[in-house]
Amino acid sequence: MFRPWYHLYIKIGNSSCNLASSVKVARPLAKEYSTMSDFYKDIVASTGIYKFYLDGQWRESTSGKAVSITNPSTRQTCFQVQACTQDEVNKMFDTAKVAQKAWAKTPLWKRAECLHKVAALMRQNAQPIADCLVKEVAKPAKDSLTEVIRSADLIDYTAEEGLRYLGEGQLLNSDSFPGNPRNKLCLVSKVPLGVVLAIPPFNYPVNLAVSKLAPALMAGNAVVLKPPTQGAVAGIHMLQCFHAAGLPAGLLSLATGRGSEIGDFLTMHPGVNCISFTGGDTGISISKKAGMVPLQMELGGKDVCIVCADADLALAAKHIIKGGFSYSGQRCTAVKLVLVAESVADALVGTVAEGVKKLSVGMPENDCDITPVVSESSANFIEGLIMDAKEKGAVFVTGDYKRDGNLIWPVLLDRVTPDMRLAWEEPFGPVLPIIRVASPEEAVAHCNASKYGLQGCVFTKDINAAIAISDAMETGTVQVNSAPARGPDHFPFQGFRDSGIGSQGIRNSLAMMVKTKSTVINLEKESYTLG
């Protein structure tokens, strides 16, 4: 929980943030800005190309090149960012290494105070970040603002959790192991890893950036951030909040550019001491090249929803619709396959179909339920999965397939079979396949045969059956009577098999960002506490 003396309340008044009239703000900020436009003025060059961040300054790349970002809704260029060079990446790691040594000597309470300032600045300057999300990744406007505020909350929570978790050490006595006298004291402490490379995905480029940045910084590390191309400008706006909070120069850098030019160079850089990556199959390639570098990876999922014969079908349908089609299905924890008992399949499919027909389809600025997917290549991939299912006999429940550019109308497919690609592949789009099964055991077997194992869910009124099915499902998380979800952000979040390495969630991420160090005090003679 937040310590009350860290916060005061101020009124935002008629600011364009459209937030609640009262928000939490930390101690006095490192620098005052008269307007929101003044706050963000340093991040963009006179050419209109957004800058990268190195050694405490926003800079233009010596490459003289830019990378264009396409608005998924208009399919036109909406922003341009710098194409960083390998030499500039080298400087990021050089400055990070120096800054990290000093940051590691900064008391925990001071690190926490700095993060609280970042969170306050994000709340005060949230709307421009949210506007970028609408343009870059076609996220509905309301959800975009929610992502920014949620991210500020995550930073605050990380600061407070870090004070508790990182402040705890351990003392071991030697005589607890057979044959040893009490003449050694082992002091166990948590120490930073060094420089963390953080790579978030396009679908949550702000929230999944701060979920890496905040624990890494709180644990005493430096960070090099490589934002996704789609979502880079939202990430740049977000990072300005860290800059304005007064972080030491060099402690945090942001690199933009083409993956073909700096992608492998970043992930294989000798200055990297940890990689925190969220994305797709690229993560598997990174893991094979990373060597001895600690990895924290979430690589997607084929999250199944098992609906038992005794399930509350109205409840299941409600969560299937939200879980399957929220943000057009572009979520790692989206419901991506329904496995329903044959005896209730007709009723469930009918109820889900009615709900799907009510989903609004359109532009993110209008807060539509279904908005364009992130790119034309993504839309083509989704269409390929749908056409494969159509050719093999799947039933289109909600009408014929419809697409306009990157905008795909929601697709509900019944009587999907295991020979269809949609039974196994992750569409990352507004398409939901349904497979009818004879038993929960058949559903669990299909779930466990997938290369993915991120999350899943089960709907049943029988708690004993729910626990048994959860125990049998080989996934990182199982939700009972609710759709898969990442969060609240302090809950553990992890995947099995190709869905990832390590665990996230605020405390788990803090644990990931440190290593254990032991200092053993050798006494001249045995010493026992007598009480």
KOLNU-338530 format. One record per residue (C-alpha): x, y, z. Coordinates in Angstrom, 3 decimals, padded with zeros to 6 digits. Last residue first. Example, Ala and Ser with C-alpha at 12.3 -4.5 7.8 and 13.67 -1.06 7.14 Angstrom:
2
NODE          u          v          w
NODE    013.670   -001.060    007.140
NODE    012.300   -004.500    007.800
//
This chain:
531
NODE          u          v          w
NODE    018.014   -016.247    025.142
NODE    021.153   -018.376    024.892
NODE    022.304   -017.376    021.424
NODE    025.204   -019.640    020.562
NODE    028.756   -018.728    019.552
NODE    031.407   -021.157    018.344
NODE    034.948   -019.889    018.067
NODE    037.063   -017.614    015.894
NODE    033.988   -016.516    013.974
NODE    033.755   -016.658    010.182
NODE    031.406   -014.075    008.686
NODE    030.018   -015.225    005.347
NODE    028.755   -012.636    002.862
NODE    026.265   -014.054    000.376
NODE    024.953   -012.422   -002.784
NODE    021.703   -013.275   -004.528
NODE    020.756   -011.788   -007.870
NODE    018.288   -009.039   -008.664
NODE    015.892   -008.068   -011.467
NODE    013.932   -011.338   -011.480
NODE    012.963   -010.891   -007.834
NODE    011.543   -007.458   -008.652
NODE    009.646   -009.059   -011.523
NODE    008.241   -011.696   -009.185
NODE    007.125   -008.996   -006.758
NODE    005.418   -006.955   -009.492
NODE    003.915   -009.748   -011.569
NODE    006.134   -011.606   -014.008
NODE    007.479   -015.143   -014.073
NODE    010.338   -016.921   -015.795
NODE    010.493   -018.181   -019.360
NODE    007.656   -017.996   -021.853
NODE    004.705   -019.260   -023.801
NODE    006.730   -021.855   -025.704
NODE    006.442   -024.362   -022.837
NODE    004.735   -022.878   -019.775
NODE    003.696   -019.303   -019.186
NODE    003.937   -016.787   -016.375
NODE    002.014   -014.055   -014.568
NODE    002.100   -013.772   -010.775
NODE   -000.499   -011.287   -009.476
NODE    000.815   -007.769   -008.703
NODE   -000.493   -006.397   -012.011
NODE   -004.088   -007.234   -011.323
NODE   -003.579   -008.787   -013.679
NODE   -003.089   -010.464   -016.981
NODE   -006.446   -011.975   -017.808
NODE   -008.027   -015.261   -018.852
NODE   -011.841   -015.206   -018.789
NODE   -013.746   -015.903   -015.584
NODE   -015.434   -018.875   -013.945
NODE   -012.140   -020.309   -012.679
NODE   -009.039   -018.724   -014.218
NODE   -006.068   -020.985   -014.842
NODE   -002.551   -019.552   -014.889
NODE    000.817   -020.770   -016.188
NODE   -000.716   -023.548   -018.251
NODE   -000.487   -027.339   -018.170
NODE   -004.151   -027.994   -017.385
NODE   -004.553   -031.026   -015.082
NODE   -004.475   -029.064   -011.823
NODE   -006.986   -026.588   -013.213
NODE   -009.273   -029.438   -014.284
NODE   -009.157   -030.996   -010.801
NODE   -009.645   -027.617   -009.125
NODE   -012.676   -026.794   -011.264
NODE   -014.150   -030.293   -010.827
NODE   -013.974   -029.884   -007.048
NODE   -015.458   -026.398   -007.305
NODE   -018.475   -027.729   -009.199
NODE   -020.421   -024.873   -010.792
NODE   -018.256   -025.050   -013.917
NODE   -016.478   -022.688   -016.292
NODE   -012.782   -023.293   -016.882
NODE   -010.057   -020.894   -017.939
NODE   -006.696   -020.931   -019.642
NODE   -003.373   -019.160   -019.480
NODE    000.115   -019.217   -020.984
NODE    000.786   -022.791   -022.076
NODE    001.613   -022.806   -025.771
NODE    002.948   -025.682   -027.874
NODE   -000.559   -027.102   -027.674
NODE   -001.122   -030.745   -026.701
NODE   -001.947   -029.705   -023.135
NODE   -005.055   -027.798   -024.157
NODE   -006.239   -030.623   -026.414
NODE   -005.834   -033.136   -023.576
NODE   -007.659   -030.827   -021.172
NODE   -010.657   -030.632   -023.502
NODE   -010.742   -034.409   -023.987
NODE   -010.593   -034.903   -020.222
NODE   -013.432   -032.408   -019.751
NODE   -015.585   -034.737   -021.871
NODE   -017.202   -035.228   -025.279
NODE   -015.808   -032.068   -026.858
NODE   -017.188   -029.438   -029.230
NODE   -014.548   -027.078   -030.655
NODE   -015.312   -023.369   -030.945
NODE   -013.112   -020.890   -032.831
NODE   -013.030   -017.151   -032.000
NODE   -011.833   -014.526   -034.476
NODE   -011.198   -010.864   -033.703
NODE   -007.395   -010.958   -034.016
NODE   -004.222   -012.306   -032.463
NODE   -004.692   -015.524   -034.480
NODE   -002.692   -017.870   -032.209
NODE   -002.339   -021.218   -033.961
NODE   -003.627   -024.559   -032.676
NODE   -007.323   -025.134   -033.410
NODE   -007.257   -022.210   -035.822
NODE   -004.970   -024.216   -038.118
NODE   -007.750   -026.734   -038.730
NODE   -007.089   -030.470   -038.348
NODE   -008.251   -030.332   -034.728
NODE   -011.843   -029.517   -035.743
NODE   -013.905   -026.326   -035.615
NODE   -017.602   -027.026   -035.303
NODE   -018.443   -023.357   -034.661
NODE   -016.667   -020.227   -035.870
NODE   -017.382   -016.769   -034.506
NODE   -015.850   -013.957   -036.566
NODE   -015.784   -010.314   -035.500
NODE   -015.548   -007.842   -038.426
NODE   -011.988   -007.310   -039.634
NODE   -010.603   -003.784   -040.005
NODE   -007.095   -003.729   -041.449
NODE   -008.378   -002.814   -044.899
NODE   -012.106   -003.508   -044.917
NODE   -012.908   -007.102   -043.991
NODE   -016.049   -009.235   -043.811
NODE   -016.449   -012.992   -043.359
NODE   -020.020   -014.141   -043.804
NODE   -022.481   -014.345   -040.959
NODE   -022.310   -014.675   -037.192
NODE   -022.141   -018.461   -036.874
NODE   -019.677   -019.223   -039.670
NODE   -019.538   -023.044   -039.532
NODE   -016.135   -024.712   -039.979
NODE   -015.936   -027.131   -042.928
NODE   -012.290   -027.509   -043.919
NODE   -012.328   -024.712   -046.495
NODE   -013.836   -022.336   -043.950
NODE   -011.203   -023.176   -041.345
NODE   -008.395   -022.458   -043.814
NODE   -010.135   -019.236   -044.838
NODE   -010.236   -018.068   -041.235
NODE   -006.560   -018.839   -040.622
NODE   -005.566   -017.027   -043.813
NODE   -007.682   -014.023   -042.851
NODE   -005.826   -013.753   -039.573
NODE   -002.495   -013.790   -041.402
NODE   -003.671   -011.160   -043.881
NODE   -004.865   -008.895   -041.062
NODE   -001.482   -009.225   -039.350
NODE    000.309   -008.384   -042.580
NODE   -001.955   -005.363   -043.035
NODE   -001.032   -004.074   -039.601
NODE   -002.221   -003.493   -036.029
NODE   -005.746   -004.831   -036.236
NODE   -008.464   -002.313   -037.009
NODE   -011.065   -001.718   -034.275
NODE   -013.704   -003.963   -032.718
NODE   -015.359   -002.694   -029.549
NODE   -015.652    000.855   -030.873
NODE   -014.373    003.703   -028.714
NODE   -015.100    006.279   -031.425
NODE   -011.432    007.283   -031.764
NODE   -010.665    003.572   -032.088
NODE   -012.508    003.362   -035.433
NODE   -015.254    000.935   -036.326
NODE   -017.157   -002.170   -035.274
NODE   -019.609   -002.214   -032.379
NODE   -020.254   -005.565   -030.731
NODE   -023.954   -006.475   -030.576
NODE   -023.641   -009.397   -033.014
NODE   -021.005   -010.923   -030.742
NODE   -023.480   -011.016   -027.861
NODE   -026.126   -012.884   -029.831
NODE   -023.505   -015.300   -031.102
NODE   -022.284   -016.056   -027.573
NODE   -025.807   -017.032   -026.503
NODE   -026.379   -019.247   -029.544
NODE   -022.981   -020.925   -029.208
NODE   -023.637   -021.654   -025.535
NODE   -027.060   -023.201   -026.146
NODE   -025.853   -025.348   -029.027
NODE   -022.767   -026.472   -027.096
NODE   -024.576   -027.581   -023.929
NODE   -024.524   -031.364   -024.454
NODE   -021.373   -031.255   -026.597
NODE   -019.264   -029.936   -023.702
NODE   -017.407   -026.832   -024.836
NODE   -013.777   -026.217   -025.778
NODE   -013.523   -022.534   -026.686
NODE   -010.307   -021.350   -028.346
NODE   -008.461   -018.022   -028.382
NODE   -009.759   -016.398   -025.211
NODE   -007.464   -013.386   -025.027
NODE   -004.535   -013.553   -022.625
NODE   -001.849   -012.627   -025.152
NODE   -004.081   -009.790   -026.301
NODE   -004.947   -008.666   -029.814
NODE   -008.457   -010.162   -029.733
NODE   -009.995   -007.058   -031.292
NODE   -009.092   -004.982   -028.233
NODE   -011.612   -007.106   -026.290
NODE   -012.921   -009.822   -028.626
NODE   -012.209   -013.173   -027.018
NODE   -012.188   -012.318   -023.338
NODE   -015.167   -010.011   -023.539
NODE   -017.215   -012.436   -025.617
NODE   -016.035   -015.500   -023.684
NODE   -016.666   -013.744   -020.384
NODE   -020.316   -012.985   -021.168
NODE   -020.852   -016.421   -022.714
NODE   -019.533   -018.167   -019.606
NODE   -021.759   -016.148   -017.305
NODE   -024.833   -016.839   -019.419
NODE   -023.844   -020.500   -019.681
NODE   -023.551   -021.082   -015.947
NODE   -021.575   -024.285   -016.310
NODE   -022.949   -027.777   -015.590
NODE   -021.893   -029.289   -018.927
NODE   -018.376   -027.885   -018.654
NODE   -017.040   -024.923   -020.616
NODE   -013.277   -025.049   -021.127
NODE   -011.803   -021.764   -022.364
NODE   -008.443   -022.178   -024.039
NODE   -005.630   -019.638   -024.193
NODE   -003.448   -020.189   -027.237
NODE   -000.565   -018.161   -025.883
NODE    001.993   -015.453   -026.355
NODE    005.735   -015.137   -025.773
NODE    006.220   -013.874   -022.236
NODE    009.914   -013.728   -021.431
NODE    012.178   -012.947   -018.476
NODE    015.691   -014.045   -019.334
NODE    018.972   -014.122   -017.397
NODE    022.016   -013.758   -019.705
NODE    024.204   -016.865   -019.893
NODE    023.866   -017.297   -023.666
NODE    021.304   -014.966   -025.179
NODE    021.335   -016.394   -028.707
NODE    018.828   -019.215   -028.244
NODE    016.657   -017.044   -026.010
NODE    016.501   -014.308   -028.647
NODE    015.235   -016.755   -031.273
NODE    012.564   -017.978   -028.873
NODE    011.607   -014.373   -028.157
NODE    011.103   -013.673   -031.832
NODE    008.295   -016.241   -031.645
NODE    006.005   -013.659   -030.109
NODE    006.210   -010.658   -027.823
NODE    007.237   -009.642   -024.328
NODE    010.926   -009.415   -023.518
NODE    012.906   -008.778   -020.340
NODE    016.587   -009.338   -021.105
NODE    019.220   -009.303   -018.357
NODE    022.905   -008.352   -018.046
NODE    023.290   -006.709   -021.457
NODE    026.648   -004.979   -022.024
NODE    027.944   -007.765   -024.267
NODE    025.244   -006.868   -026.822
NODE    023.431   -009.916   -028.180
NODE    019.917   -008.560   -027.688
NODE    020.806   -005.068   -028.866
NODE    022.863   -006.001   -031.940
NODE    020.262   -008.611   -032.802
NODE    017.637   -005.887   -033.129
NODE    019.836   -002.954   -034.259
NODE    019.847   -003.040   -038.065
NODE    017.221   -005.633   -039.019
NODE    015.106   -004.525   -036.068
NODE    014.848   -001.080   -037.575
NODE    015.186    001.829   -035.234
NODE    014.338    003.305   -031.873
NODE    016.532    003.143   -028.786
NODE    015.505    004.531   -025.412
NODE    017.968    005.030   -022.562
NODE    017.641    004.998   -018.768
NODE    020.399    005.361   -016.172
NODE    022.552    007.491   -018.472
NODE    021.658    010.781   -016.831
NODE    020.286    010.361   -013.310
NODE    016.484    010.209   -013.112
NODE    014.946    013.637   -012.535
NODE    011.193    013.083   -012.711
NODE    011.209    014.892   -016.055
NODE    013.216    012.090   -017.654
NODE    010.954    009.361   -016.287
NODE    007.888    011.237   -017.547
NODE    009.616    011.735   -020.911
NODE    009.773    007.945   -021.090
NODE    006.003    007.770   -021.485
NODE    006.015    010.179   -024.425
NODE    008.736    008.097   -026.085
NODE    006.807    004.900   -025.402
NODE    003.673    006.352   -026.994
NODE    005.925    007.285   -029.918
NODE    007.266    003.733   -030.168
NODE    003.844    002.076   -030.111
NODE    004.030    000.395   -033.494
NODE    007.833    000.235   -033.801
NODE    007.991   -001.704   -030.543
NODE    009.958    000.031   -027.784
NODE    013.633   -000.812   -027.176
NODE    014.386    000.343   -023.633
NODE    017.907    000.264   -022.198
NODE    017.685    000.052   -018.425
NODE    019.977    000.664   -015.447
NODE    019.552   -001.527   -012.380
NODE    019.063   -000.716   -008.708
NODE    016.102   -002.979   -007.890
NODE    013.710   -000.031   -008.171
NODE    015.034    000.618   -011.670
NODE    014.436   -002.928   -012.874
NODE    011.068   -003.201   -011.142
NODE    009.854    000.089   -012.692
NODE    011.240   -000.445   -016.184
NODE    009.836   -003.920   -016.866
NODE    006.185   -003.421   -015.891
NODE    006.712    000.141   -017.160
NODE    007.175   -001.160   -020.709
NODE    004.319   -003.648   -020.540
NODE    001.962   -000.850   -019.517
NODE    003.154    001.581   -022.174
NODE    003.543   -000.580   -025.298
NODE    000.508   -002.720   -024.472
NODE   -000.428   -004.199   -027.866
NODE    002.847   -003.294   -029.587
NODE    005.125   -005.451   -027.440
NODE    007.717   -004.509   -024.757
NODE    011.505   -004.956   -025.048
NODE    013.524   -004.124   -021.924
NODE    017.308   -004.652   -021.888
NODE    018.471   -004.622   -018.272
NODE    021.886   -003.287   -017.258
NODE    023.409   -004.416   -013.965
NODE    021.940   -007.438   -012.155
NODE    021.247   -005.549   -008.945
NODE    022.022   -007.055   -005.510
NODE    019.816   -008.924   -003.043
NODE    021.398   -009.884    000.284
NODE    022.267   -012.999    002.265
NODE    024.404   -012.608    005.394
NODE    025.864   -015.989    006.358
NODE    027.112   -016.323    009.938
NODE    029.699   -018.995    010.660
NODE    030.814   -020.455    014.003
NODE    027.761   -022.406    015.114
NODE    029.217   -025.888    014.738
NODE    028.628   -027.972    011.597
NODE    028.017   -031.720    011.440
NODE    024.467   -031.539    010.137
NODE    023.401   -028.177    008.685
NODE    021.537   -025.845    011.076
NODE    024.861   -025.181    012.813
NODE    026.014   -022.730    010.125
NODE    023.614   -019.919    010.995
NODE    021.807   -018.111    008.211
NODE    020.806   -014.424    008.193
NODE    018.513   -013.138    005.454
NODE    017.795   -009.788    003.845
NODE    014.594   -007.827    003.345
NODE    014.779   -004.283    002.032
NODE    014.313   -005.453   -001.534
NODE    010.907   -006.912   -000.692
NODE    009.530   -004.106    001.472
NODE    010.824   -001.027   -000.329
NODE    010.265   -002.752   -003.653
NODE    006.603   -003.311   -002.872
NODE    006.186    000.431   -002.336
NODE    007.971    001.474   -005.523
NODE    006.328   -001.309   -007.506
NODE    002.869   -000.198   -006.343
NODE    003.519    003.351   -007.490
NODE    004.821    002.192   -010.870
NODE    001.850   -000.128   -011.363
NODE   -000.572    002.690   -010.560
NODE    001.099    004.847   -013.205
NODE    000.727    001.988   -015.680
NODE   -002.964    001.611   -014.875
NODE   -003.367    005.318   -015.616
NODE   -001.696    004.892   -019.014
NODE   -003.637    001.749   -019.926
NODE   -006.936    003.343   -018.913
NODE   -006.260    006.236   -021.274
NODE   -005.816    003.810   -024.145
NODE   -008.885    001.802   -023.136
NODE   -011.053    004.904   -023.413
NODE   -009.608    005.846   -026.791
NODE   -009.965    002.396   -028.353
NODE   -006.565    000.940   -029.298
NODE   -005.702    001.513   -032.943
NODE   -002.002    000.656   -032.396
NODE   -000.222    003.871   -033.430
NODE   -003.039    006.422   -033.598
NODE   -005.062    005.409   -030.539
NODE   -001.918    004.630   -028.576
NODE   -000.526    008.065   -029.415
NODE   -003.669    009.714   -028.035
NODE   -003.199    007.792   -024.786
NODE    000.287    009.235   -024.342
NODE   -001.054    012.723   -025.101
NODE   -003.834    012.184   -022.512
NODE   -001.694    011.013   -019.620
NODE    000.287    014.122   -018.728
NODE   -000.790    014.604   -015.126
NODE   -001.189    010.882   -014.517
NODE    002.183    010.090   -016.053
NODE    003.820    012.887   -014.066
NODE    002.510    011.455   -010.806
NODE    003.785    007.989   -011.694
NODE    007.241    009.356   -012.485
NODE    007.331    011.231   -009.173
NODE    006.430    008.025   -007.345
NODE    009.311    006.345   -009.152
NODE    011.743    008.980   -007.845
NODE    010.498    008.538   -004.285
NODE    010.943    004.788   -004.552
NODE    014.564    005.203   -005.652
NODE    015.104    007.577   -002.744
NODE    013.557    005.127   -000.284
NODE    015.768    002.354   -001.612
NODE    018.943    004.305   -000.899
NODE    021.085    005.180   -003.955
NODE    024.319    003.163   -004.081
NODE    022.967    001.013   -006.927
NODE    022.235    004.247   -008.789
NODE    025.936    005.170   -008.750
NODE    027.000    001.886   -010.313
NODE    024.071    001.979   -012.705
NODE    025.104    005.342   -014.149
NODE    028.471    003.997   -015.344
NODE    027.061    000.864   -016.951
NODE    024.172    002.795   -018.475
NODE    026.529    005.321   -020.076
NODE    028.431    002.557   -021.885
NODE    025.276    000.644   -022.718
NODE    023.656    003.651   -024.347
NODE    026.916    004.594   -026.055
NODE    027.001    001.200   -027.762
NODE    023.432    001.752   -028.980
NODE    024.545    005.059   -030.513
NODE    027.377    003.243   -032.297
NODE    024.914    000.659   -033.565
NODE    022.940    003.440   -035.201
NODE    019.499    004.677   -034.237
NODE    016.791    005.106   -036.870
NODE    014.907    008.053   -035.361
NODE    011.118    008.003   -035.222
NODE    008.397    008.972   -037.674
NODE    004.696    009.374   -036.977
NODE    001.250    008.979   -038.575
NODE    002.121    007.339   -041.873
NODE   -001.080    006.220   -043.600
NODE   -002.928    002.926   -043.242
NODE   -005.903    005.004   -042.025
NODE   -006.908    002.727   -039.123
NODE   -003.604    000.929   -038.580
NODE   -001.708    004.265   -038.430
NODE    001.683    003.488   -039.959
NODE    004.933    004.332   -038.193
NODE    007.840    005.456   -040.364
NODE    011.459    004.823   -039.420
NODE    013.881    007.707   -039.897
NODE    017.385    008.179   -041.264
NODE    020.014    010.882   -040.701
NODE    022.209    008.156   -039.235
NODE    023.601    010.650   -036.714
NODE    020.417    010.128   -034.749
NODE    018.580    013.106   -033.274
NODE    018.720    013.396   -029.510
NODE    016.648    013.669   -026.336
NODE    019.049    013.968   -023.417
NODE    019.739    012.172   -020.117
NODE    022.580    010.039   -021.446
NODE    020.611    008.836   -024.477
NODE    016.970    009.148   -025.547
NODE    015.687    008.888   -029.138
NODE    013.992    011.732   -030.951
NODE    010.651    011.928   -032.724
NODE    010.739    013.158   -036.309
NODE    008.777    016.371   -036.892
NODE    011.733    017.979   -038.694
NODE    012.155    020.443   -035.810
NODE    012.860    017.401   -033.626
NODE    010.389    015.842   -031.205
NODE    010.965    014.830   -027.582
NODE    011.846    018.283   -026.259
NODE    008.323    019.766   -026.558
NODE    006.607    017.157   -024.361
NODE    006.241    019.094   -021.101
NODE    005.808    022.396   -022.956
NODE    002.797    020.904   -024.755
NODE    001.384    019.905   -021.370
NODE    001.743    023.444   -020.104
NODE    003.815    025.392   -017.567
NODE    006.341    022.667   -016.857
NODE    008.120    022.388   -013.509
NODE    011.220    020.243   -013.059
NODE    012.273    017.608   -010.589
NODE    008.798    017.225   -009.189
NODE    007.729    018.126   -005.664
NODE    006.668    015.017   -003.719
NODE    004.251    012.602   -005.380
NODE    000.882    013.284   -006.956
NODE   -002.293    011.299   -006.398
NODE   -005.233    012.419   -008.482
NODE   -008.336    014.482   -007.820
NODE   -010.639    015.827   -010.545
NODE   -010.765    012.443   -012.241
NODE   -009.003    012.363   -015.580
NODE   -009.958    014.152   -018.799
NODE   -006.261    014.823   -019.432
NODE   -007.091    018.018   -021.347
NODE   -006.660    020.099   -018.223
NODE   -009.734    021.929   -016.984
NODE   -009.012    021.580   -013.264
NODE   -006.136    019.273   -012.408
NODE   -006.810    019.604   -008.711
NODE   -004.078    018.517   -006.327
NODE   -003.829    015.797   -003.716
NODE   -000.819    015.004   -001.567
NODE    001.234    011.857   -001.475
NODE    004.356    010.304   -000.073
NODE    003.244    010.909    003.500
NODE    000.393    008.439    003.048
NODE    002.630    005.404    002.407
NODE    001.068    003.602   -000.525
NODE    000.000    000.000    000.000
//
